[in-house]
Amino acid sequence: MKKICLTVVGMYIMFLHAFSQFSNDTSAYKSKTLKLDEVNIISSYYSQKADKSAVMGGRTDSKGIGDVTDFANGIDLRFVKWGNDKRKNTFDGGLGIDYHTAASQAYVDSNGHARNYGTRIYPTFDWTTENESKRTSFGLGAYYSAERHFYHSLGLNTSFSKKTNHNGEFGVKLSTYLDRIKMIIPSEFSSVDSANNSSSDSIVYVTTASGHVTEIIYRNGQQIGKSKNTTPSKPRNTFTAEFSFSQVINQRMQGSIVVDLVEQNGYLGLPFHRVYFNNGKDTIENLPSQRFKLPIGLRLNYFLGDNVILRSYYRFYIDNWGLKSNTVSLEVPIKLSPFFSVSPFYRYYQQTAAKYFAPYAVHSPDDQYYTSNYALAAFTSQSFGVGLRIAPPKGILTQNLKSLEVRYAHYTQTTDLVSNVISVDLSFR
């Protein structure tokens, strides 16, 4: 929590100074120059207690501990420019940095060399142009995410929406994610060729203490060469088509539906996830190279007067790996004063197991595909918490800091996973 407070306070002081350079214009004039419209600073801390780590094949002993902590910071900037043709151009840029630790990462390499912490960085950029006369909008976006020792991901998207004459809106969004998964294979699975054939070589990839992967070449069981900092990788591609429709039903009710068509191909497992067979031997998880997903989400908001809103959500999911899930959630923002609101929320989730999942030491060596990753197991989960939001008309301490939101959630899963997350969001205008 000290890290969150220090980060938020530091960014607050920086943007307090930056926004003091801008004068507030409450007139209806629309500037045709590029203007900084909004800044959001978000910090969060996540803590998880669990066993049955996928790195150790779902073991429940001390080597199967799946404890995780994650400290995340992000900043989002929004710039707006109005054109002569009454087009509104919005530019959103963001940068996020996560620092996380995971007990199971210490066992990625059987020698215990892999680090149990990592850093992820993910910049984003989106541009949207809105034509008020035609009631349409078009957008382009780019995304990048990298954790140096595990993966790199590049994402691109385009979107289009059209408002109807009856308070509705159709939307479509196409996204592509091109990932490279680094093949950090535990050393016990890189066998050394001990055959008498002098021309037969074997390659072992060993994770060093610094997090790099070293390629070691063996012949007849003897090391004959080494290449430092070699990190082989395999591709994983994700293509998504999202279709949405929202509608104002009456003065108190709004609804929307979202349908996603998702196709994945390439290397869909992780090379450091172990699987233990029922004969005592172990290997690396093996999953199909293609996956189709179909999520369908329904949202309904109802306004109970001026001070209470009911925000309900339902989502059905199915894929060709045999996994099905249902999600139900309800959030009730309550405005206790003109500038203070509280938002309790609850979420229930249930899923069936993928047909390739089995617990520790249950899979047969004859199985074609196998995983003991409990993210693909059958389970139910519950999450509940509360959000507090302060938004005085004249700002918080300064007129530029428009709102402060603190949010806490507690999560439990029937696989013995328990987590807590707290986040702080500062919004400047």
Secondary structure, 3 states (H helix, E strand, C coil): CHHHHHHHHHHHHHHHHHHCCCCCCCCCCCCCCCEEEEEEEEEEEEEEECCCCHHHCCCCCHHHCCCEEEEEEEEEEEEEEECCCCEEEEEEEEEEEEEEEEHHHHHCCCCCCCCCEEEEEEEEEEEEEEECCCCEEEEEEEEEEEECCCEEEEEEEEEEEEECCCCEEEEEEEEEEEEEEECCCCHHHCCCCCCCCCCCEEEEEEECCCCCEEEEEEECCEEEEEECCCCCEEEEEEEEEEEEEEEECCCCEEEEEEEEEEEEEECCCCCCCEEEECCCCEEECECCCEEEEEEEEEEEEEEECCCEEEEEEEEEEEECCCCEEEEEEEECCEEEECCEEEEEEEEEEEECCCCCECCCCCECCCCCCEECCHHHCCEEEEEEEEEEEECCCCCCCCCCEEEEEEEEEEEEECCCEEEEEEEEEEEEC
